[in-house]
């Protein structure tokens, strides 16, 4: 059987321990094409570029979204 604590720890001591366990802010880099902040090693959501190369054609995606929205508005 495991040992049990001899005495209870105070709330202040508990808070001091938990203060060290915190979330860190994710680091971002600027997109080489458009300059928006992006997570490292990911495609830019604004322009679709990764490492200076176009991976996703965002103009086609925008046109598709606009077409769907216009169809919803007419219906």
Secondary structure, 3 states (H helix, E strand, C coil): CCCCCCCCCCHHHHHHHHHCCCCCCCCEEECCCCCCEEECCCCCCCCCEECCEECCCHHHHHHHHHHHHHHHHHC
